[in-house]
Amino acid sequence: MWAVLTDWERQADWMPDVAWIHVTGSERALGAALQARTKVMGLPLVTDHLAVDGWEPPRRLGVVHEGLVRGRGDWVLEPFSGGTRFTWTEELRLPPPVVGSLALWLYAPVQRWMLRRSIRNLRALVERPP
């Protein structure tokens, strides 16, 4: 699963809210700089800038959102009942503080749906026979 998660350019294949991801430097692990075009309501509108700040293969990957959207995300992989438990957390902020917080709150049901769909897509991709 780690190889699929860290194949940056293919993340758009399983994340419905991502149009594309590009690595902007030579580093592809800790310290990697990424640009991701995020879809809002299906339209590719926002380019997010991310930096990989957590790299513990094959257990944990952390990123910092440094563009319009601020905050962090973490992916944690743990052995679980003969398989792997995948935990995805995001703590995001959007300026300006009050309006951004309201926008994120209103968008939260859509974001939860997209995260669940992303995880289902990831599972299907990882479990697909070679």
N, C-alpha and C positions, 0 to 999 in steps of 0.2 A: 504494500500500500504506500509506503514511503516514496518509492520511485514515481508513482502516479501523482502524489501530492506535490512533489517538487519538480515535476515537469511543467514549468511555469507557463510555457506557451500553449499547453493543452488544457489548462484549467478552464478555459472558456468552453471546452467540450462538455463539461459537467456542471458548470455554474450558470444557471439561466440568466443571471443579472450581469454577466460579464461578456462584452463583445470581443475583447482581445486583451492579452497581457504581453508586454515586452520587457525583457531584461535590458536595462540601460547602461550597464557597465560590463566588466569582464567577470566579476564575482557572481557565482550562482548559489552560494551557500550563505553562511553568516556574513552580513554586510552587503548582501545583494540589494541593488536598487531596481525597483520595478515600477512600470506604469501600467495601469489597468483602466480600460475604458469601461465604465459602469453604465449599465442600462437602468433607466428610471422609467417604470411603467412600460418596459419593452423598447424604449428609445435610447440609443447610445448617446448620452449627454455629458457625462462627467468623467474627466480623466483623473484618476486617483493616483497619488504617488505613495509608494510603500517602500519600507526598508526592512529587511530581515534582521531582527535583533535577537532571535532565539533559534538555535540550531543544535538539536540533540538527537541525531539520527539513531534509531528509527522511532523515537518516542515523542519528541516535541518540536514544534515549529512555531515561531512567534514573529509577527510583523507589526510595524508601527505605520499607521495611516498618517501621511504628512501633507496631503493636499487640502482641497476644500473640506473634505471629511477628515476629521482628526480622531485619534484614539488608537486602539490596538486590537489585534486578533490573535488567538492562540488555537492551535490544533494539537491535541494530545491523543496518542495512541497507546492503549493498554491491552495486555492479554485479557481475554474474557471468554469463558465457556468454550474453549476450543477455537476461538476466533479472535477478533480484535474489536475493542470498544473505541469508537472515534468520538471525541468531544470537541466541539467547535464553540468558542466563546468570542464575542465581539463586544467591545465597549467603545461606542462611537459618539462623537460630538459634531455638531454642525453649527457654524456661526450664522447670525449673531446669537448669543446665548439663549435668550428667551424664545425667539422665533425659531431658531434651530432646534431647540429641545422640543417645541411643539410639533415641528415638521417631522422629526424622528419618531415622536410618540404616535402621530397619525399614520406614519408609514410602517410602524412596527408590525402590524398583522401581515402586511405584504412581505416584509423582510423575513419574518418567521416562516411563512409559506415557502419563500425562495431558499432559505437555509435547509428546510426539510427536503425540498425537491433536489437541491444540490447533493445532499447526503444520499438520497435514493439513487441519483445518477452516478455518484461516485461508487456506491456499492455495486451497481450493475457493471460498471467499467472494471472494477477490481475483480469481480467474480466471473467475468467473461472468460471462457476458455481461450487459451492462447492460439 
